[in-house]
Each structure stands twice: as structure tokens, then as C-alpha cells.
Amino acid sequence: MAIKFSTSSEQSIKRRTIDYVLLAAVALLAMVGFLIVVSAVSGLSFGGEVVKKHLIALPLGALAFLFGWLFNYQIYNEQYKALYAMVLALLIGVLVFGIVSRGSNSWFRVGFLSMQPAEFCRIATILIAAAFLANHHKTIKEFKTLLYIGLIVLPIFALIMKQPDFSSIVVTAPALLVLLYAAGVNTFYFALIFAFALTAGIFPILWTFISMNPASIESSKILYLVWQLSHSWVYITGFCLIILALCWFVWWGLRQFRLYVPVIFLFIMAGIILAGFFTGLLVDKQIKPYQRKRVEAFLAPKSDPKGAGYNVLQAQIAMGSGGVLGKGFFSGTQSRLGFVPERHTDFILAVLGEEAGLLGTLGVLGLYIIVLWRIALIAALASDRYGYLVCCGIFGIFLTYMIINFGMLIGILPVAGIPLPLISYGGSNLVASMWAFGVVESVYKRRLTVIA
């Protein structure tokens, strides 16, 4: 019988209550973010106010991190129903008592400080969904469990859309898909959810493309049909009947080859596609003019270089002008001369690319990858299923943030008005992100705890 002796360093690692690699990466991102924000707003009339608010948000973020780390994350599992009630109360409260800013009723304001509840509700939604999935792991393969999750999340999304704050849903929905996949949902049902999301997203983009190219309606019967689907209930009814008929035809054809697929599965698929279509129709009707311009800029940025495509083109010009090493902090001409709009929020990476160059941008990307790596590692070390799922959901959130922001900058994704956590200006996003990292560290701290 071999006896294994643990070294003092191994024992020290096991006794650690915080992941220092994750902490260091988060701290470095916050420091770089502060420098870039200060540089981006220097020379602006409201620059001093932005810096002041960011300086207030940093210690608040540190406190949120400490709260998330020291507070036992398993409490969220036990009290997820109370947390759900708090989320709904916050989202209803901001609609009643909040202020309107840039067309969205998304903010509480006290004095010169403001708070966006959706940022915190995004993290809370992951905690709630993870708790439900952890408590129903025995029925995770059943469709009813997914239905219940949908019923839980739908009121949250509906209240966020009412503000409207579509970007919050854009970040949260992919994170929920990651969470569901990690929880082990039935592959068939997961494919249905993906089909729903794809259908809901593709139709608004198609309708926008057709509106930009009206001549395409005359040259393509398919595009003409797609256009009519957003304008005529006769076509909508016909579309629904065609989908149902196709499902029946597929079921009948499979039976001829002695492949007996329960007919209910095919009609569930039809229902998901139709639900995605009507959701896409609802989203298309809710899209604001400025959001429509963002989609147009994504589809054809050079078609209107002084209008819809201006922001993206100027951001790419600023990024390219930085070269490999950059022009140095506080030396970016494109950003400081005002060519890059929203340079301290949506297009903060353009400022980073111009002033810190390709190497600086890759450095920030590398820090984000380290953060994601450590979150994934902590998920694997979690002592219970709930901690594992929480880390997976938070991983999904920050992976989505990273993909959207870097994808937007290089032009493969549309501008979504989504900040890059720790780098962009935004007090609520910074504090909520730090709370999320603290929750992950709480899972790490209690990784050796035996859960009864």
C-alpha cells in the first residue's frame, strides 16, 4: 500500500480561500479600464463628472466583491424564491419610479448617482435559474423542467423589454443557454431552444435587410414572402399552416422508412419555430430607430458612412491607426478629436486600440481569457451542483460580453450598446460584475466543504 505525503505547498493551496489568479486578472482589468476611461473623456465637457462617478464605482465594486466572496453563495440556493421576488420588485419599481434616459426607463437616480437594476438582475437571474436547475436535477431531462425555467425567466425578460433594454436580454439569453447545457438538458430540447433563439433573431435582421434593399422584393419571391410575413396576417396564417403541414409530411415520410418518431416531437419543433417567429415579430416591432440603425450599420457599414455606419467605421479607423504599439495614453487623435462616438462606453475598445495598439488590445483580451479560464476551473472544483451551475452561468455572461464587444469592433457583430465590464464606463455594470466575481470566489472558498 503506497502512502502519499502532501507537501506544505500543496496543503497551502488547498487551504486558500481565494483564487489569486482570478483576483489579479480582475484587478488589472479594472486598472486598465480606469486609465482608458480617464483618457477617453479627457477634453470632454462632462469628463470630470464621468471620472468622479467612476472613482466612486471602484470602491463600491470592491465592496460588492467582498460581499460576494464572504457571503455563502449557497444562501442564494436556499432563498432563490425571495431573490426572484426582489428582482421582479426592482424591475417593476424602475418602470414606476425610474427616470428616462436615452429613451429607456432603466435607471434609479439619487442625487448625482444613478443605478441600473437590470445589471444586478442579470446576475440574480443566473443565481435563480441555477438554483431551480440544481433543485430539479432529477427531472432535468424532462420538457416540463425547461417549461418551468421559461416561465421563471419570461416575466424578467418582459419587464426588461418594457424599459426597453434589449441589450440586457442579448447578454443574459446566451448565458442561460450555457447554463442549461451545463445542467445537462435533453439534447433534443436544447436543439429546440437553439432553433427558437435562431428564428427569433434572424427574422428582424431579414426584415431590416429587405427594408434597406426594397428592390430585392421584386427579384426574389422568398424575400417577398418574408417581407409580407411582417405586414399581412393572411401571410402569417398561411406560414403557420405550412409549418404544421411540413411537420406532418416529415413525420409521414419517416414512417415510410420505418423510422417511428413520436409525432408530438415534430409538432413541438413546429411550435418552437412558430414561437420564435412571433417573438421575432414582437422584437422587430419593439426595435427603436437607433437600434435599427445599428443593424443597418452591421449589414452595410459603408453604404452610409456619414449616417448609420459612421460609428463602426470611425471606431475601426481609430483601432487601425494605433498600429502594433499604439500612440500612447492620452495621445489618441481619432478619439480625442471626437471622431469616435460614445468612446468611454460602447467603443472603449477603439480608444484602447488607438492608444495601446494591437498588443494592448490583445493584452486585455488575454486577461479576459484568463478570467474565463479561472471561472471554468472553479466551476470544476465546486463542492456542489449549485456552485458548478452558478459558475457556468457567470462564465456564459462574461463570454458573451467579450464576444460581442470584440466582434462588434472588427465588424462581425452589430453594435449592441453593451459595455465591456471593468473596461467601459458604467458604475452599475462595474459593481454588478464585481459582485459576480465575488460569488465565483465564494464558490472557490467553499470548494472543500462537504454538502449534505
N, C-alpha and C positions, 0 to 999 in steps of 0.2 A: 504493500500500500504506500503510495507516494504521498508525501506531505509537502504542501506548497506554502512557503513563507512569503508573506507580503512585505515589501519594502516600506520604509517610512514615507517615501514619496507617493506610493500607491495608496497608503492609508490617508495621507493628506488630501489627495484628490477625492477620495470617497467622502471625506468629511466636509468638503467645500459646500458652502450654501449658496454660492452664486457662480454663474458662468462668466469668468472674467473676459473671455474672448468676445462673447456677445456684448458685454458691457463696454469693452474698449471700442468695438466697431460702432456701437450706437453713439458713444461719446464723441468719437472722431467725426461721424456724420453730422452730429449737432454742431460741432465747432466749425466744420466747413460750411454748413448751412448758414450759420450766423455771419461768417465773413462774406459769403456770396450775397446774402440779403442786404447787408450794410453797403456793399459795393453797388448792388443793383439800384438801390434807392438814393444813393448819394447824388445830390443835384436836383432831386425832385422836391417840389414844394411841401409834400407831406412825408418826406423821407424821415424826418426826426420823429414823427408820430409812429411810423412803422417800426423804427429801431426801438423806441421806447416800449411798444407793445411786445415786441419780440423778446426784449430783455426781461419783461415780466413773465412771459410764457415759459422761458427756460427754467427758472426755479420752480414754477408750478409744475412743469413737466417732470423735474427731478422728484418733487413730492409725489406726483402720480406714479412714478416708477417705484418709489419706496413703498407706497400703499399697495401696489400690485404685487410687489415682491414679498412683503411682510404678511399681507392678508392671505389666509389659507384659501387657495383657489377652489377647494372642494366645497366651500360655503356656497359658491355660485351654483353648484350642482344641487345642493340641498334646497336652495331658495330660488330656483330658476323661475318659478311662477310669480314670486314677488318682484323679481327683476324684470320679468315681462310686463307686469303692471306698471312699473316705473317707466319703462321705455315708451309704452303707449301714452302714459300721462305726459311725458316730456314732449312727445311729438304732437299731441293734441294741444298742449299748452302753448307751444311755439306758434301754432296756427291761430290761437286766440289772442295771445298776449305778445307775440313776437313782432319784430319790425320788418319792414320790407326793404331789401337791399338788392339792387340789380335785378329786380323783377321776381325775387324769391322771398317768401315769408319764412326764413330759415334761422333767424337769429333772435336771441335774447340780448338785451343791452342794459347794463347797469353803469351809469356814468359814461366814461370813455371806453370801458371794456365791453366786449361782446362775446357771446358764446353760441356755438352752433351745435345743438343737441344731436343732430344726425351723425356727427363724428363719433360721439360716445355710444350712440345707439348701434352703430355699425359693429363695434367690438362686443357690445352686450348681446347683439343678435347671434353672434358666433357662440358666446357662452351659453345662451338659451338653447340654441339648436343642438349644440354638443351635449348638453345635459339631457335633452329629450332622447337623443340617439343612444347615449350611454345607458339610460334607464330602460330603453326598449331594444337592447341589442339582440334579445332572443327572437324578436319579430322583425328584425331589420330587413330580411329578405321579402317581407310581405308588402304588398302595394299599399295597404292601409297606413303603414308607418310613414311612407312618403306623402300620402294624402294628408296625414296629421301635420307633418312638417310644413307642407304647403299652406295649410290653414293657419298655422302659427305665424309664418313669415308674411303671408299676404296682407294682413292689416298693417304691418310695419311698412311694407313697400307702398301700400296705398296712401298712407299718411305722408310718407316722404314725397311721393309723386304729387300730392296735393300742394306741397310748398311752392313750386315744384323744385326738386333737387335730384334730377335724373342721374347725375354723376355718382351719387352715393349708391344707387342701385347698380350702376355699372361696376363698381368695386366690390360690392357685397355679394352679388349673384355668383360670379366665378368662385369666390371663396366658399360659398355654400356648396357648390359643385365639388370642390376639392374635399370638403368636409364629408359630404355624402359618399364619395368614392372611398375615402379613408375608413368610413364606418362600415363599409362592406355591403352596400346596397346591391340588389339584384342587377346583374349586368344589363338585362333587357330593360328594366325600369330606368336604369341610368341612361341608356340609349334614348329612351322616350323623353327624358328630361332634356338631354342634349338636343334632340330634334325640336322640342318646344322652344328652347332658347335660340337655336339657329333660325327657326322660322320667324320668331318674334323680332329678331334683329335684322333679318335680310330684307323683309318687305319694306320697312321705312327707307332703307338705303336704295332699293329699287325704285320706289316712288320718287325719291329725290333725284335719282339719275334721269328718270323719264322727264321730270319737270324741267331739268336742265337741257334736255335734248328732245324737244317736242316732235322733231321730225322722225325720231325713232319709232313713234307710234304708228306712223303710216307705213314704215318699211318692215315692221315685224308684227305679226299677228299675236305672238306671245306677249310682247311688251304692251300691245294694245289691251290684251286681256288683263294683264297685271294692273295697268292704269285704271281700267274700268272697275276692278275689284275694290278700289278705294273711293269710288264715286257712285256706284249703282248697286242697290240692294238686289236687283234682278240677277246681276252677275255674281254677287256674293252667295245668293241662294243656289244658283247653278254650280258654283265652285264647291259648296258643301255637298251637294248631291253627287257630283263627280268623284270627290274624295271617297265618299261612302261606297259608291259603286265600284271604284277601283279596288278597295279593300275586299269587297265581296268577290270580285273577279280573281284577285290573288289567292284568296282562300280556296276558291273553287279549283283554280289551276293546280295548287299544291296537292289537293285531294286526288286529282287525276294521276299524279305521280306517287300516290300512296304516302304522301307526307302530311300526316294529320296534325295540323297546328290548330289549337283551340281558337275558334272564331272570335272569341272575346279579346284575344291578344291583338288581332288586326284592327278591331274596332276601337280598342284602346289607343292604338297608334293613330288611327284616324282622328280620334278625339283630341289627342295631343297636338297633332298638326293643325287642326281647326282652332284649338285654343291658342296656339302660337300665332296663327294668322290674325285672330281677333285682338290678341294682345298687341301685335304689331300695328294693327289698325288704330288701337287706342293710343299707343305711343306716338304714332305719326300725327294724330290729331292734337296731342299734347305738346309736341315739339315747338319751342319758341323760335321766332325768326332768327335769332342769333345762333341758336343750336343748329338750325337748318343750314345756315351759312357755314358752320364748321364742317358739316357733312359734305357740302358742295366743295369746300376747300380741299377736303381729303380726296374727293373723286377727281377733281381737276384743278389743282392749285394754280397752274399757270394760265388758266382760262380767264381769270380775273385778278391779275397781280396787284391791282390797287384796291380791290374790294375783298371778297371772301378769302382769297388765297394770300392776302398781304401778310398776315401774322406768321403763317408757316414759312413762307419764302424768306421773310426777314430773319426769322429765327435760324433757318438753315444757312443764310448768308453769314450771320454772326458766328455761328458754330464753325463754319469753314474758314472764316478769317482768322480764327485763333491758331490755326496750324497745329503742330505737334506739341509745342511748349506753351503756347498761349501768349497773350500780350501783357500778362501780369495783373494782379488785383488792382482795381480802381483805374484800369487803363483800357478798358474795352470801349472802343469808339462807337461801334454799332449800337450797343446798349445804352451807353451814357448820352449819346446824341438823340435818343428817343426813337430810334428806328424799330427796336424790339418792343412790342406792346406787352403789358402785363409781365414785365420782366422779373418781378420779385415773386410771382406766383406761378402761373401756368407755364411760362417759358424760362424758368430759372435755369434750366439746363443749357439754354442758349448762352446765357451770361457766363456760366461755368465753362462752357466750351470755348468761348472767345477769350476769357481771361486766364484759364488754367490749361487750355489746349486739349488735344486728344488724350494726352497722358493723364491730365487731371480728371477728365470725364471718365476714362477707364478706371482710374483710382476709385472714384465714387461708385461706379458700377461694381468694382471688386469688393468694396466694403458692403454693398447691398447683398452680394452673393455670399459673403461671409455671414452676414446676419441670417439669411435664409438657411444656410448650411447649419448654423448652430441651433436654429429653431427646429429644424428637421431632426437633428441629433438629440435634442432634449425631448422631442416627441417620442423617439425610440426608447429613451431612458425613463419615461413616465411610469409611475408606480401603479396607475390605474387607467382604465379605459377613458375616463373623462379627461384626464390630463393629456392623454395622447390626442384625443379629438380636438381639444381646445388649441393645442399647438398646431395641429394640421389646419384648422380654420384660420388662425392668425398667420400661418405660413401662406395660405391662399390669398389673404388680404394684401400682404406686402409684396408677394409675387405679382399680383395684379397691378398694384401701384407701379412697380418697376417696369413691367412690360408696357403698360400704357404710356408712361412718360418717355421712356427711351424710344418706343415705337412711334410715338407722336412726333418726336424731334426729327427722326430720319424719314418720316413721311409714309410709313406703312400702316399707321392707325390715325383716325381722325382726332382732332383736338377735342378733348372731353372736359376741359376745365377742372382737371383733377390735380391736386398738388402732389409733389414728391415729398413724402414725410421726412422730417428732420432737415430737409434742404430748402424747400419752399417756405415762404412766409405764410403763416396761418396758425394762430395761437391754439385754437380748438383742435386742429389736426395734430399739432405737436404734442399737446397734453394727452390726447386720446392715444396717440401712438406710443408714448412713453408708458402709459398705463398698460397697454397691450404687452410691451416688452417686459414690464414688471410681472404681469401674470405668467408669462413664459418662464421667467426666473423663479417664480413661486413653484411652478411645476418641477424645475430643476432642484430647488431647495429641498423638496419633499420626495425626491425620486427614490429614496431608500426607505420611505415609510411603507409599512405593510398595511394595506387597506383590507378591512374585514369584509 
